[in-house]
Amino acid sequence: MGRPLNGRRADGLPSVVDIGCVAGEMEEEVVARPLNFAVVETGVFRSGFPEAGNFSFLRSLRLRSVVYLCPEPYPEANLEFLEDNGIRLFQFGIEGHKEPFGNNIPEEMIREALKVVLDVRNHPLLIHCNRGKHRTGCVVGCLRKLQKWCLSSVFDEYHRFAAAKARVSDQRFMELFDITSLKHLSPPFGLLKSSAVA
């Protein structure tokens, strides 16, 4: 006889998913998280580009929205997954650039992406780019500034995901990003409130 499935980990996320019975035994599929997946805040997640093997895990998050930060068209299989699960796609086509050739991050696009992230009606929400490092790191870093994190904490989190590929230009962008035009959009106390020591 198979063992119970659909267990929950300590962080509340699923560990395995029941996908049916075969000859009286339960068959299970390990739930694969997307590359660089992490919880940003309650109802806000970040990752690299989700693949078909990640769909079961994403379904368990009960997402309402996906913020996609790349200019390339969203793959048909991913669009089908979003449509089948009632998930809205917000695409902000930010080009990826490697240093030292410049990293011209469009501030207005980051600002528009943050407006989507700050609107709790879009939660639960996943923010992603290709690898979940640079573009996603910049959006999350600017969100952290809105949450009044100190820059060293913002940069520490950025480095956890970018590691050896961290870009000075990304950090400079986050440092200089002006949050004043977004302060009025900050959610009420307790929603999207940072728990990190700033």
N, C-alpha and C positions, 0 to 999 in steps of 0.2 A: 504494500500500500504506500502511496506517496505521502510525503510530509506536507504540512500546511504551507502554502505559499502566500504571496502578497505581504510578506513581512515588512515592517517598517524599521528603518535604522534609527539611531538616537536622534538624528536631525530631522526626523519625520518624513524623509524621502524614502521611496520604496527600494527594497533590495533585490527582489525577484518578482516576476509576473507569471501567473498561471496562464499557459496558452493551450491547455486542453489535455485530454487523457489519451493514452496509447496503451492498449492491452492491460487496462486496470491500473496503470501507474500514471502519476502526474508527470507531464512534461513541463519543464520550466525553461525560461529564457532569462539569462542574466540581463538585467536592465543596464544598458550602456548609456552613460552620460556623454554628452558631446565634449569634445576637446576643450580644456580650460573652463569647464563648467564650475560655477560658484554661485552662492546666494549673495546678492548685494545687500538686500534688505528684504523684509517680509514682502512677498509679492513681486520682487524684482530680482531677476537672474541674469547672468552673463555667461557667454560661451564662445567657442569657435563655431564654424559652420556646421549645423546639424546634418547628419547623414541619415539614411533610411534606418540604420541600426539603432538610432537614437530616438525614433518616433515613439516607442512604447514608454520610454522614460519621460519624454516631453508631454505625452498624453496624461501621465500621472500628475503633472504640475497644474493641469486644468488652465492652461494659458488662455488669455483673452487676446493678447497682442504679441507681435514680434516686431522689434526694431532692427532692421537690417541695414548695415552701414556701408555696403559695397555698391558700386555702380553696375555690376553685372546683373543680368536678368536672373530672377529667382528660378531655380530648376523646377520643372513640371512636377516631379514627384513631391517636392516640398510644398508647392502650391496646392496640390491635391490634398496633402496632409492638413494644411491650414484650413482649406475649405471644408473637408470632412469633419473637422473638429471645431468649426466656428471661430477660428482665430483670425484676427485682422492683421494684415501686413502693412507696416510703415517702412518705406524704403528711403534712405538718405544716401545717395550715390557719392560717397567720399572716396576719392582715388587713394590708393595706397602708394606711398613713396618710400624709397630707402635712402637713408643718409649716405653720403654727404650731398646728394642731389637735391636736397630741399624737401621739406615736409610742409607744403602749403595747405594746412588744415583749414577748411572753410568754416570760419567762426559762426557764420549765420546758420549753417547746416547743423552744427553741434548744438546751437541754441534751439533750433526747431526740434531736434531729437530729444533734447532735455525737456521741452514742453510736453512731449508725448509721455516721457518717463514720469514726469511730475503729476500727470493727470491720473489719479487713482482709479478713474473709470476704466482705464486701459489695463489694470492689474488683474491677475498675475501677468507678467510681461517678461519676455526674454530679449536681451540686447545681444546682438552678435555681429561679427564681421567674419573674415576667413579663418583666422587663427585665435581670435579672442584676446589679442595682445594690444595692438597699437590704437586702432580706431575705437574699439570697445573700451580700452584703457583710458583714452582721452575723455570719452563721454562719462564714464564712471568717475574719473578724477575730477571733472568739472562738477558732477553731482556732489561729490564729497566736499568740494569747496562751498557749495550751497549749504551743506550740512555743518559747516564751520569746522571741518577738519583742518589741522595745521598742515602745511605743505610737506613736511617730512613724512607724515602719515599717508598723505595722498601718494607721494612718490614711493613709499615702501610697498603699498598695495600694487601700484603700477609695476614695480620691479618683480613682485611675486609672479606675475603673469608673463611679463615680457622677458624676464631673466636676462640672458646674455644678449638678447636682441633689443634691449631698452634703448630708446632714442632720446638724446638730449633735446632735440627739437620738440618732441611730444611733451617733455617735462616743462620746457619753456612755454609752450602753448598753454598748458594747464595753469602754470604760474601767472601768466598774463591775462588769462580769460577773465573777462569782466562779468561778474554774476549779478550786478545791480539790476539789470533789466529783467531778471528772473525771480527776484526775491518775492515779488507779489504773488507768484505762482506756487510758492512753497506750501505744501499741504498743512492742514491743521495739526496742532500738537499731537504727537503720538503716531502719526502716519508718516512713514518714510523718515522717521527720526533716527539718526545714527546712534548706535550703541557703542561705537569705538571711542576710545579715549583720544581726544584731539590735542 
